[in-house]
Every structure is written in structure tokens, then in C-alpha cells.
Amino acid sequence: MAIARFKKVTMECRDPERVGAFWADVLGRTWKAYDADSGGVFGPTPRHTIWLTRTAEPKTVKNRVHLDVYALSVAGLEVLGASILLPQGDGRTWTVMADPEGNEFCAFVRDELPEDRVAGLVVDAADPRTAAQWWGDLFGVPVKHSDEGWSAVEEVPDLPMRSISVNPVPEPKTVPNRVRWEISVPAYDELEAAGARPVGPGVYADPEGNEFGVVLRRS
């Protein structure tokens, strides 16, 4: 039985105004500041929102959560303020890039842009199969396991993109995630019974240690 529903993506950064305006341009959405330390990149529905909050902590390691996006060209993303980290090639059909604060994302070039430019949400894990299955059970949806080692959580309620993909990585998680997502649940005890661990006000961690936001859902 499904416990969680997807709510929105959240991101911590040093300069929400700068980073928010960048992502609004990349995704064809609207940036609106809430106050000096936070704001949102808003799309056609609330679940398309990317909420940004200010942090004093500098980025020190590769993000374990990132977005895959569609774009007309890599050069166009560079004009907006992105930088290339790893060009397309060697079997990759995407370019690894970074936003103005170094947050990684993957760009997939298309001749025409779809209405929604976010292709997917990607998470690193030491054990992708187990991590993806945990989220699949939480959302009550099917999980696809590939021969290449990655897994995908598909048909997630209210998810405004194709899937949440979970990729294998050798390095351990060392710092809190700067990019994460928020879910709604009917009760916190159900979430904890499923194996989530509270790590802060309104913030939990999955069995891999990846943090996510939680709000209670009205019945």
C-alpha cells in the first residue's frame, strides 16, 4: 500500500536568487523570491516547483541527487551560466554539466523541447536495487531493475517527470544532500515503520542516508 506522494524538489544554495533565476531559464519556468533567503522556480502545477533555500555551507562534494534535463543545445545552457563537466561521448548520450554554484545536472539535447524540460530525478546509492525498491514500496509503484546496475522507480503519484532513477556509485555518502525532494505522508509513524529515520525538523533519511523532506497529508 502506498504511504507517500511526491510533493516537490528542494535545493540548498549560497545564492537562491542567482541559482533560481538560472533554473527558471533552463526549464522555461518562473523564479519568484519568497524572502532574502528562499524562493521558488514555479511551473504549471505545485508539484513542478523547485524550492531553493540559502545555506552558509559551501559545496564540497559531488551531489548525490541531480536532475536530468532536456535542452536544445549545450552551448545554450552555457550562455545561461552552466559549465561542462563531462562532454557527451564514450557511449553517453548526455553531457554532465553544473549550474552556477556547481550543482551537477545531465543535459540531453533534443531538436525540439518537450513541454516539460525535466527528464528525471537521479539518485546515487551504494545498493541501487535495494534503495529503489524501498522507494517503490513507499510510493506503491513498480520498480525497474536494469542489467547495467541502475534501477528506476516509475509511475510515482504526482511526479512531474518520467521516473526516479537510482545509480550505483562506489563512494560513500559523507555530507547532507544539497538537492533532495519532499513527500507527503498521512502519518510520521507509518514512515518510520517503513524504515525512514528522522534527522531534523521535517527531514528524514532513507536507508541509504539520502535526506528528504516530509509534510503531513490531509485526509
N, C-alpha and C positions, 0 to 999 in steps of 0.2 A: 504493500500500500504506500502511495506517495506521501511523504512528510513535507517536502519543501517545494516551493515555487521560486523561479528566478525573479529577481527584482531589478537590479541594475549593476553596472560595472563601477568600481570606485578606484581612484588613483591618488597617491600621495606625491607631492612635488614641492620644490622650493619656491616656484613662481606660478601659482594657479592661473593667473591672467595670461601669461605667455604660453604656457602649455595648453591651456584650454582653448585659446584662440587658434593654436596650431591644429589641434584635433578637430575643431569645428570646420576649419578649411579643408582638411584631409577628407572628412566624412560628409561634407556638404550639409552640416548641421549648424546650430546657433549656439554661441557661447554667451552666457549671462552670469555675471558675478552675483553672488549672494551677499558677501561682505568682503573685507580685505583679505580674508584667508580661505575663502572657498567659493565655489560656483559650479555650474553645470554646463555640459555640452548636451543640448537638447535636440531630440529627433522627433519623429511623428507620434510616438507614444511614450509614456513614462518609462517603459522597460528599455527604450533606446538610450536612456540617459547615461552619460559618463560623468560621475560626480568627482570633483577634484578638491582636495584639501591641502593646506600648507603643512609642510613638515620642516623642521630645522635640520633633519638628518640628511647628509649627502648620500648620493647613490654610490655604492662601493662594489657591488657585485652584479652579475647578470640577473635580470628579472626572471623569476620562475613562473610568472604568468604574463602573457602578452597577447595582443590582438593580431589577427591576420586581416589585411585589408585589400580591397581592390583599388587599382589606380590606372589612369590612362598611360602614365609613364613614370619611371623612376626620376627622371630629370624634373618633372613637375613637382614631385614630392621634395626634391632638394631645394627648389625655389621657395617652397613654403617653410623651409627650415630643417628638413630631415637630412641625415647623413647616412652614407652607405657603410655598413659594417662588413657585409659579405655579399659580393655580386652573385647574380644568378649564374648557374653553371654546375658542372660535375654532377649532373643528374637532378639538380634542384630547379624547380620551375618558379622559384620565388627569390626575391632579394631581401636579405636581412638588413634592416635599417634601424635608425634611432631617432627619436624625437628631439627637440631642442635641449632636453635635460638628460639625454642618453637612454631613455626608456626604449627598449627594443620592440620592434614590430616587424612583421613579414609582409612584403608588398607583392601582390600578384597582378601583373599587368594584363589588362584586357582592352580590346578595341572599343568596347562600349561599357560604360559603367552601369551596373545594376542599380535599382532604386536604393537598395541598402548596401553601403560600401564595406560593411564589416562582414568578412567571410567566416570568421570563427574566433573562438576563445581557446587559447592553448596553455596548458599547464605542464610543468616539469615534475617528474616523480621518479623515485628510485624503483618503484614497482608499479608501472602504469596499469597493468591488468587489475591489480587489487584496488588501486586508487580509483580507477574509472568505474569499477563495479560498485564501490561504495557510494559514489555519487549517483550512479544509475539507480541503485536501490533507494537512495534518499529521494530522488525525483520520481521514482516509479516508472522508469523508461528503459528501453533496450540499450545494450552496450555492444559495440562492435570491436572485436579484437583482431588486429592485423598480424600477418606473418613477420612484418618488419619490426614488431615490438611496440608499436603505439596502439592506443585504444581510443575509442570515441564514444561519448555519451550523446545520444541522438534523441530527437523528438521531445526535448525538455520543455515543459509547460512555460509559456511566456518568454522563452529565449528568442531574441530577435536576430538570430544568426543560425547557421547550419548545425553546429554542434560545439561541444566542449571536448577538445582533443587532449589526451594525456600522453606526453612523450617521455621516453626513458632518458635519464641523464646519470652520469657517474658521480657527479659532485653532490655532497650533502647540502641540505638547507642550513644556512648559517645566520641569516638576518630576517626580520619580518618582511613580508612581501609588500612592495610599494603599489602593485596592481593586484586587485582582487575583485570579487563580486559579492553581492548581497543577496540573501534569500529571505523569504518569509516562511514562517512555520506556525502551526496552531499552538504549540507549547514548547518551552525550552526543554522540559524533561524528556519529551519524545526524541529531541535532537541528541541529547546527552546519552540516552539509552541506545541510540544508534551508533555511538562511538565518538561523537564530537566532543571536544574539550574546550571549556571556556578559558580565554586568555586575556580578556579585558571587557570593559563595558560594551555590550552588544557585539562582541567579536569572539568567534570560535575558531578552532583549528581542526582540520580533518585528520585522519590517521597518519597522513604524510607530513603533517605540521603546517600545511598551507592555510593561512588565515582567510576567513570570510566573515562578512557582516551578517547579522541576523536581526530581523524585526518580527514581532508577533503579528499574525494574520487574523483579522476579524472573521468570525464565523458567519 
